[in-house]
Amino acid sequence: KANREQADWIVGWVRKNGPASTSQIIEALEHEGRAVRAHVLQRALRKSQFIHQVGRTDGPKGAVTIWEWRVED
């Protein structure tokens, strides 16, 4: 149940603040005092029908993925 709530929070955050990189999502989780769990982050970003990968960019630690919330027809 806690993992599902965390995944829903991630999807909601991307909806309000996206497009955003994986690093920005992790920073937001840490800022909110939420645990950063790789498997939950992966589930939220890859399994949600509303989150889509829209590109890649260079971050301070290398390439990062950019994610966006959208509804596809």
OpenMM code with the backbone's topology and positions (N, CA, C; nanometers):
from openmm import Vec3, app, unit

residues = "LYS ALA ASN ARG GLU GLN ALA ASP TRP ILE VAL GLY TRP VAL ARG LYS ASN GLY PRO ALA SER THR SER GLN ILE ILE GLU ALA LEU GLU HIS GLU GLY ARG ALA VAL ARG ALA HIS VAL LEU GLN ARG ALA LEU ARG LYS SER GLN PHE ILE HIS GLN VAL GLY ARG THR ASP GLY PRO LYS GLY ALA VAL THR ILE TRP GLU TRP ARG VAL GLU ASP".split()
positions = [
    Vec3(0.0827, -0.1196, 0.0000),
    Vec3(0.0000, 0.0000, 0.0000),
    Vec3(0.0874, 0.1264, 0.0000),
    Vec3(0.1944, 0.1249, 0.0784),
    Vec3(0.2834, 0.2415, 0.0848),
    Vec3(0.3534, 0.2646, -0.0491),
    Vec3(0.3916, 0.1560, -0.1166),
    Vec3(0.4562, 0.1694, -0.2468),
    Vec3(0.3611, 0.2300, -0.3495),
    Vec3(0.2365, 0.1887, -0.3457),
    Vec3(0.1350, 0.2416, -0.4388),
    Vec3(0.1119, 0.3907, -0.4134),
    Vec3(0.1055, 0.4281, -0.2865),
    Vec3(0.0884, 0.5694, -0.2509),
    Vec3(0.2076, 0.6523, -0.3002),
    Vec3(0.3265, 0.5988, -0.2837),
    Vec3(0.4477, 0.6673, -0.3298),
    Vec3(0.4462, 0.6821, -0.4819),
    Vec3(0.4090, 0.5766, -0.5542),
    Vec3(0.4018, 0.5820, -0.7002),
    Vec3(0.2983, 0.6845, -0.7444),
    Vec3(0.1847, 0.6894, -0.6778),
    Vec3(0.0817, 0.7885, -0.7098),
    Vec3(0.1324, 0.9300, -0.6848),
    Vec3(0.2092, 0.9495, -0.5782),
    Vec3(0.2658, 1.0813, -0.5497),
    Vec3(0.3604, 1.1237, -0.6622),
    Vec3(0.4430, 1.0308, -0.7084),
    Vec3(0.5376, 1.0604, -0.8164),
    Vec3(0.4629, 1.1015, -0.9435),
    Vec3(0.3616, 1.0250, -0.9802),
    Vec3(0.2825, 1.0570, -1.1000),
    Vec3(0.2173, 1.1942, -1.0849),
    Vec3(0.1611, 1.2218, -0.9680),
    Vec3(0.0991, 1.3524, -0.9432),
    Vec3(0.1989, 1.4661, -0.9490),
    Vec3(0.3176, 1.4423, -0.8964),
    Vec3(0.4208, 1.5464, -0.8990),
    Vec3(0.4619, 1.5774, -1.0423),
    Vec3(0.4817, 1.4744, -1.1235),
    Vec3(0.5191, 1.4958, -1.2631),
    Vec3(0.4063, 1.5684, -1.3373),
    Vec3(0.2828, 1.5372, -1.3040),
    Vec3(0.1686, 1.6049, -1.3674),
    Vec3(0.1745, 1.7553, -1.3413),
    Vec3(0.2044, 1.7929, -1.2193),
    Vec3(0.2068, 1.9345, -1.1814),
    Vec3(0.3358, 2.0049, -1.2212),
    Vec3(0.4483, 1.9346, -1.2197),
    Vec3(0.5797, 1.9979, -1.2343),
    Vec3(0.6565, 1.9590, -1.3601),
    Vec3(0.6043, 1.8642, -1.4362),
    Vec3(0.6774, 1.8141, -1.5518),
    Vec3(0.6684, 1.9051, -1.6715),
    Vec3(0.7429, 1.8767, -1.7753),
    Vec3(0.8377, 1.7658, -1.7828),
    Vec3(0.9544, 1.7835, -1.6859),
    Vec3(1.0030, 1.6707, -1.6385),
    Vec3(1.1093, 1.6734, -1.5380),
    Vec3(1.2022, 1.5547, -1.5588),
    Vec3(1.3261, 1.5745, -1.5203),
    Vec3(1.4241, 1.4658, -1.5299),
    Vec3(1.4092, 1.3728, -1.4095),
    Vec3(1.4652, 1.2552, -1.4238),
    Vec3(1.4661, 1.1599, -1.3129),
    Vec3(1.5325, 1.2232, -1.1904),
    Vec3(1.6404, 1.2968, -1.2118),
    Vec3(1.7114, 1.3626, -1.1009),
    Vec3(1.6213, 1.4635, -1.0292),
    Vec3(1.5421, 1.5392, -1.1051),
    Vec3(1.4517, 1.6367, -1.0444),
    Vec3(1.3434, 1.5674, -0.9623),
    Vec3(1.2955, 1.4542, -1.0100),
    Vec3(1.1939, 1.3787, -0.9357),
    Vec3(1.2532, 1.3281, -0.8049),
    Vec3(1.3753, 1.2775, -0.8095),
    Vec3(1.4423, 1.2295, -0.6881),
    Vec3(1.4620, 1.3447, -0.5896),
    Vec3(1.5034, 1.4609, -0.6388),
    Vec3(1.5192, 1.5785, -0.5524),
    Vec3(1.3873, 1.6161, -0.4863),
    Vec3(1.2779, 1.6085, -0.5617),
    Vec3(1.1458, 1.6416, -0.5064),
    Vec3(1.1072, 1.5419, -0.3963),
    Vec3(1.1336, 1.4148, -0.4190),
    Vec3(1.1058, 1.3136, -0.3165),
    Vec3(1.1839, 1.3440, -0.1892),
    Vec3(1.3118, 1.3729, -0.2045),
    Vec3(1.3963, 1.4026, -0.0882),
    Vec3(1.3498, 1.5296, -0.0176),
    Vec3(1.3123, 1.6316, -0.0952),
    Vec3(1.2652, 1.7585, -0.0384),
    Vec3(1.1380, 1.7386, 0.0455),
    Vec3(1.0537, 1.6464, 0.0021),
    Vec3(0.9293, 1.6168, 0.0744),
    Vec3(0.9498, 1.5168, 0.1884),
    Vec3(1.0737, 1.4715, 0.2063),
    Vec3(1.1025, 1.3757, 0.3128),
    Vec3(1.0548, 1.2355, 0.2817),
    Vec3(1.0362, 1.2067, 0.1559),
    Vec3(0.9902, 1.0743, 0.1137),
    Vec3(1.1111, 0.9871, 0.0805),
    Vec3(1.0979, 0.8597, 0.1049),
    Vec3(1.2051, 0.7656, 0.0737),
    Vec3(1.2183, 0.7519, -0.0775),
    Vec3(1.3410, 0.7429, -0.1237),
    Vec3(1.3664, 0.7212, -0.2657),
    Vec3(1.3902, 0.5717, -0.2836),
    Vec3(1.2932, 0.5055, -0.3420),
    Vec3(1.3032, 0.3617, -0.3669),
    Vec3(1.3049, 0.3408, -0.5171),
    Vec3(1.4131, 0.2839, -0.5660),
    Vec3(1.4313, 0.2678, -0.7106),
    Vec3(1.3171, 0.1893, -0.7744),
    Vec3(1.2725, 0.0812, -0.7100),
    Vec3(1.1677, -0.0001, -0.7706),
    Vec3(1.0343, 0.0736, -0.7769),
    Vec3(1.0078, 0.1608, -0.6799),
    Vec3(0.8837, 0.2384, -0.6811),
    Vec3(0.8916, 0.3470, -0.7878),
    Vec3(1.0061, 0.4121, -0.7968),
    Vec3(1.0260, 0.5143, -0.8995),
    Vec3(1.0122, 0.4515, -1.0381),
    Vec3(1.0745, 0.3384, -1.0580),
    Vec3(1.0660, 0.2666, -1.1855),
    Vec3(0.9213, 0.2320, -1.2187),
    Vec3(0.8491, 0.1813, -1.1206),
    Vec3(0.7088, 0.1441, -1.1423),
    Vec3(0.6259, 0.2652, -1.1811),
    Vec3(0.6443, 0.3748, -1.1102),
    Vec3(0.5656, 0.4950, -1.1373),
    Vec3(0.5941, 0.5488, -1.2770),
    Vec3(0.7197, 0.5509, -1.3167),
    Vec3(0.7569, 0.6114, -1.4443),
    Vec3(0.7322, 0.5187, -1.5635),
    Vec3(0.7509, 0.3918, -1.5466),
    Vec3(0.7396, 0.2985, -1.6591),
    Vec3(0.6003, 0.2371, -1.6745),
    Vec3(0.5297, 0.2201, -1.5644),
    Vec3(0.4023, 0.1488, -1.5702),
    Vec3(0.2803, 0.2414, -1.5805),
    Vec3(0.2951, 0.3669, -1.5449),
    Vec3(0.1814, 0.4583, -1.5521),
    Vec3(0.1449, 0.4859, -1.6970),
    Vec3(0.0164, 0.4817, -1.7271),
    Vec3(-0.0292, 0.5115, -1.8628),
    Vec3(-0.0212, 0.6602, -1.8948),
    Vec3(0.0051, 0.7429, -1.7940),
    Vec3(0.0090, 0.8874, -1.8133),
    Vec3(0.1494, 0.9460, -1.8197),
    Vec3(0.2504, 0.8698, -1.7808),
    Vec3(0.3885, 0.9183, -1.7801),
    Vec3(0.4598, 0.8658, -1.9039),
    Vec3(0.5234, 0.9574, -1.9771),
    Vec3(0.5900, 0.9211, -2.1018),
    Vec3(0.7318, 0.9780, -2.1042),
    Vec3(0.8226, 0.8995, -2.1566),
    Vec3(0.9598, 0.9460, -2.1751),
    Vec3(0.9606, 1.0383, -2.2963),
    Vec3(1.0114, 1.1603, -2.2787),
    Vec3(1.0102, 1.2567, -2.3883),
    Vec3(1.1502, 1.2958, -2.4347),
    Vec3(1.2520, 1.2390, -2.3740),
    Vec3(1.3868, 1.2701, -2.4180),
    Vec3(1.4904, 1.2374, -2.3133),
    Vec3(1.6124, 1.2764, -2.3459),
    Vec3(1.7252, 1.2584, -2.2554),
    Vec3(1.8087, 1.3846, -2.2612),
    Vec3(1.8775, 1.4128, -2.1528),
    Vec3(1.9650, 1.5286, -2.1467),
    Vec3(2.0831, 1.4955, -2.0572),
    Vec3(2.1843, 1.5776, -2.0624),
    Vec3(2.3000, 1.5576, -1.9760),
    Vec3(2.2769, 1.6239, -1.8421),
    Vec3(2.2979, 1.5484, -1.7361),
    Vec3(2.2892, 1.6007, -1.6009),
    Vec3(2.4270, 1.6038, -1.5388),
    Vec3(2.4353, 1.6459, -1.4135),
    Vec3(2.5654, 1.6546, -1.3472),
    Vec3(2.6353, 1.5189, -1.3333),
    Vec3(2.5585, 1.4109, -1.3334),
    Vec3(2.6171, 1.2768, -1.3177),
    Vec3(2.6075, 1.1947, -1.4456),
    Vec3(2.5756, 1.2587, -1.5574),
    Vec3(2.5628, 1.1862, -1.6838),
    Vec3(2.4246, 1.2054, -1.7437),
    Vec3(2.3911, 1.1209, -1.8390),
    Vec3(2.2634, 1.1320, -1.9091),
    Vec3(2.1465, 1.0995, -1.8155),
    Vec3(2.0400, 1.1778, -1.8270),
    Vec3(1.9179, 1.1539, -1.7497),
    Vec3(1.7985, 1.1567, -1.8442),
    Vec3(1.6937, 1.0855, -1.8066),
    Vec3(1.5720, 1.0774, -1.8849),
    Vec3(1.4775, 1.1898, -1.8436),
    Vec3(1.4059, 1.2444, -1.9416),
    Vec3(1.3047, 1.3461, -1.9164),
    Vec3(1.1669, 1.2803, -1.9287),
    Vec3(1.0815, 1.3038, -1.8292),
    Vec3(0.9491, 1.2436, -1.8217),
    Vec3(0.8419, 1.3519, -1.8274),
    Vec3(0.7276, 1.3175, -1.8863),
    Vec3(0.6165, 1.4115, -1.9000),
    Vec3(0.4857, 1.3386, -1.8726),
    Vec3(0.3925, 1.4111, -1.8128),
    Vec3(0.2577, 1.3584, -1.7912),
    Vec3(0.1709, 1.4019, -1.9071),
    Vec3(0.1005, 1.3082, -1.9691),
    Vec3(0.0036, 1.3437, -2.0725),
    Vec3(-0.0916, 1.2285, -2.0954),
    Vec3(-0.2063, 1.2638, -2.1481),
    Vec3(-0.3070, 1.1643, -2.1837),
    Vec3(-0.3012, 1.1464, -2.3347),
    Vec3(-0.2849, 1.0243, -2.3765),
    Vec3(-0.2808, 0.9953, -2.5201),
    Vec3(-0.4147, 0.9381, -2.5640),
    Vec3(-0.4563, 0.9777, -2.6814),
    Vec3(-0.5840, 0.9279, -2.7365),
    Vec3(-0.5701, 0.7863, -2.7849),
] * unit.nanometer
topology = app.Topology()
chain = topology.addChain("A")
for resn in residues:
    res = topology.addResidue(resn, chain)
    for name in ("N", "CA", "C"):
        topology.addAtom(name, app.Element.getBySymbol(name[0]), res)
